[in-house]
Amino acid sequence: MTTQVESSHANGESDRPTHEALTAAEPREECVTEARILEIREETPTVRELVLEVVDPAFSFKPGQWVDFFIDGCSVIGGYSLCSIASELPKLRLAVKRSTHPPAAWCHSEACRAGVVVQMKAGGGFFWDSDDALEKSCEHLVLVSGGIGINPLYSIAQTVVRQDSSKLPNLRRVTLLYSAAKPSELAFRQDLEDLAASDQRFDVEFRVTRNDGAEKEPFEGPTERIDAPALRKAVFGLKTREVLAFVCGPSEMTDAIVDSLRGEVGLPEEGSAAKSGGEVLVKRPNFNHATACMLEPVFIEPVVTL
């Protein structure tokens, strides 16, 4: 399986593809709207959340999508996944990781403040659609996130948990595996814990992978990367016929996760993708290195070689 290298909007390196290049083939909504910044919040030591209010009532998005982010005076277009849900419009929220890439650097500067107006346009083929037959048939939704990849998955989790159960009559469980370097970098941790407490179907597991040395932070939970045994436990922990998995994070991580899902966990190869009959659906938009997989697991203990 091949994947696009991580883009310049994530690390500020000029030799990496731009947001426009990475997402050139992705679908986009027609509406371009102005949006006024209402509030700025430091979500983690390196992630800033922007609360905005869009002007055009025609603006819409699906959970999991991103926005083209246009800043007056900045020639570089940003691209950031939405972490809010559509029912909150005209307000929406974006979480931006600090980097030297011009749009991200602007979002973490004093120029980014309440009252400033930007423009945005929603897009992306990686999203949750409650009206789609694939999502309607889902019994177990598995979300796997690394770092700032939590943004679209947080939007999906909120949408699913808060949705009328009659829209998703088959859904029995939502499992989130979320890994970050340190506990303080687990964005939306308290919000996710509150979401889990509000709905017994939602289960979240936090992991940290680089919490050591003199700056070690208090944390009770797994300190290993999300590996094949963790994925097997998540997928096979509930004996359901149809599992829908969304994976989002750095490209190296998503490659490893998807390889495990297709190998040790037993998903079919990407070439057999289909949206019916319980076969696998795999889609990997370039922007957020995300993948969605649909499978009908056979509940026989897989043979795992680690």
N, C-alpha and C positions, 0 to 999 in steps of 0.2 A: 504494500500500500504506500502510495506517495502522498505528500502533503506540502503545501506552500510553506516556505520559511517564514519565521516570525517577522512581521512588518515593521517598518521604521516608526510607525506611530506608537509602537510598544517600547522601543528602546532608543529612539532618537538618532540612529545611524543613517547617514544620508545614502548609503549604498543599498538599502533595503527598499522593497516596493512601497509605493505610497498607498494610502487608503483607497484612493480612486482606482489604482491599478489592481489592488487585491480584490476589490468588489465590483469590478467592471461588468461581470456577468451576472451579478446578483439582482434580483427584482427590487424595484423601488416604488414607493407611493408617488403619486403625482404632486401632492401638496408640499410646497415649501412655505414654512411659516416663520414669522418672527416669534421670539420667546424672550420674556423678561426674567432675569435672575431675581428670585425672591429671597433666597436664603442660601448660605454656604455653611457646610458642617464638615469638620475633620472626622471622617469615619474611622480611619486608622492613621498611624504615623505617616503613611505614604499614600493614602487614598482620600480624596476630597469628594464629598457629595454635593452636587448642585441641585437645588430645587428651583424649577422654572415654571412659568405660566405661559402657555402657547396662546397666540393671538387668533389664529385662524381656526374656527370650529370644524373645518373640514379635515384637520390633521388627525390621523389615527395611526395606530401601530398594533402589532400582535406581540404577545409575550415571548421574549427571546430575541426580538429584532434589535437593530442598532439605529443610530441616526448619523447622517452626515452633519457635521457641526461647523458652521461658518461663522468666523469671527471677523468683525470689521477691522481692516488694517492688517490682517494676517492672510497671506497668499496660500497658506497650506490648509487643507481641509482636514478636520479631525473626524474620527469615527469612534463612537462610544455606545456600548450596549445600554439599553434602558434597564433600570432596576425597579421601576414602578410598574403599575398595572393600568390598563386602559380605562377602567372605571374611575380612576382618580383624575382623569382629564377634566379641565384644561391644565391641571398641575401635572408635572412629571419630574422624575428624578434620574440623574446620571451620576455615576461614580467614576472618577478619573484617577488613574494611577500616575504619580509624579514621574516625569521623565523630561529629557531635554528636547523632545519633539515639540515644535512650536505651539500647537494647540494645547497640549498637555501642560507645557510650561506656563502658558497664559492662564490656564485654569487654576494653577497653583500660585499665581502672582497677585499683587495688590490690584491689578487692573480688573481682575475678575471679582466683582462685588455686586451687592444688591442694587437693582435698578438698571444695570447694563443690559442691552438688548443684543441678542445673537439671532442667527437663523438656523433652522434645521429641517431635515427631510428624513423620514423613516424608510428603512429598507432591510433586506436580508431574507434569505430563504430558510433560515434556521428559526423555527418558531413553533409554538404550541397552538393548535387550532381545535377547539372543543367541538366544532361542527364537522370535523373531518372523521371519516369512518375509522381511520387508524387510531385516533385518540379516543373515540367513543368505545372502541373494543378493548382498550387498555384496562387491565386489572391491576397491574403493578407498575408504577412509574418510578424509574431509577434515575437519579440525577447525580452526576459525578463532576466535581469542580476542583480546579486548582487555581489558587491565587485570585486575581481579579476576574477570572472566568466565572466567578459566582454571580456576576451581574445578571446575565440573561436567565440563569437557572433560578435565581431568587425571584425574578419576575414571573417565571413559569410556576414556581411553587406557590406563590401568593395567589395567582389566578386560579390554580387547581383547587387549593384548599378552601378558598373563599367562594367558589362557584356552587350554585345550587346542585345538590347531589343528583337531581333528576336529569341534569345535562350529561353526567358521567355515571350512569347507573352501575357499571361494571367495576369501577375503580375501588379497590380494597386497601391499597397501601401506596404511599409516596415515600421513597427512601432517598435521603441526600447524604452522599459521602463528600466531605469538604476538607481539603488540605491546604494549609498555608505554611509559611516558613516559621512564624512565631504566633503565639496566642493573640498578641496585639494586632496582628495582620489579618485576623479572621473577621472580615467585614460583615456587618449585619448579624453578628453572633447572637446578641440578645434578641433581636427581632426574630431570628430563626428559632431560637429556643421558645419564645412566646408563641410563635406559629405552631410549633410542635405541641405545646401545652394546650392549644385551642382545638386541636383535632387529633384524635387518637390514631388516625390513619397515617399521620406524618411522623416519620422517624428521621432524626438527623444525627450523624456521627462526625465530630470534628477531629482533625489530625493536624499535628505540627511536625515538621521535618528537620528544622535547623534551630531548635531551641536548646542551645547548650552554651557552655563557656561562662564567662563572668557576667554576661547580660541575660542569663537564663531567667525566664519568666514562669510564674506558677502556672501549672497546667496538669490536669488529671485526664488522661486519655491516651490514645495510641500516638506513638511518635514515629511510626514507620510510614513509608509511602503507601498509597493506595495500590495494593498488589492483587495478584490473582486470587488468593484465598479470601481477601476482603470483598472482591467482586462476586465470587462464588457465593459467599454468605449472603450478600445483598440480593442477588438474583434468585437463588434457590431457597432463601429463608422463608419465602411464602410460596406455597404450592399453587401457583396460578398458571393458566394456560397461556396468557399473553402478557409479555413484559415489554415496556417501551423505555429505552434508555437514552438519555441525553448526556453528552460529555462535552465539557468546555474548559479550556485552560491553555497553557503554553503548548505549542505544537509537539514538542518531544513527549510531554506527558500524555496528550491525547492519543498519540500514536501508540504508546505503550498500553494505555487503557483499552483502546479498540483492539489491539492485537490480542490482549488477554481475553476480551469478550468474545472474539471470534475464534480463539484457540482453546484455552483451558475451559472457558465457560461453554463453548460450543455453538456460537453463532455461525450461520452459513457465510460463505464468502461474499464479498461486496457485489460481485457480478450477478448474484441471484436476487438482487434487490427487487422487491415488489410491494405493493400496498394492499395486498389481500392474501388470504389464506395462511396468515401467520408467518409468512416468509420475512426475511430481514429487509428492512429499509435503512440504508445508510446514506447520509448526506453530510458533506463536509464543506460548508462555506469557508472561503479563504479568510474572511475578516477575523472571525473569532476562533478559528481552529476547532469548530464544533461538529459533533456527530450525533445523529439520532439513529437508533437501531430498534427494530421490532422483531421479536422472536417468540416462538412457542417452545420453551425449554422442555426437554424430556427429563423427567425427574429420576435420573439414574446418576449415582455419584460419579462425577467426572474423574478421569485419571489425570493427575497434575504432576508435571515434572518441573521442579523448581531448581 
